[in-house]
Amino acid sequence: MSLDESLRNKNSPVAIVGAGISAQRGFTNVTIFDKQPYQKSKYSFEDSCDAANADPNKIIRVAYGDEKIYQDLTLEALKHWEEWNEQLA
């Protein structure tokens, strides 16, 4: 089974190192290795979560020169990021 084929199978074993909040994404057999106890701290920056995903300050790059598709994707992602923050607040 190739890597591409195994990633199509959501039951394939997956190991993620330094996962933060980007883990699991639909897979069912995932082991996450991260130094932060996210299940305990709930990603709280005040509880010493030092990953970028727990930092309250975000810098988002929108300018990609002539690559307008990346600009469009970034702006679309930013919209979803803001919606997600509203849902979590």
Secondary structure as UniProt FT lines:
FT   HELIX           3..8
FT   TURN            10..11
FT   STRAND          14..17
FT   HELIX           20..22
FT   TURN            25..26
FT   STRAND          30..33
FT   HELIX           38..41
FT   TURN            42..43
FT   HELIX           45..47
FT   HELIX           52..54
FT   TURN            65..66
FT   HELIX           68..88
//
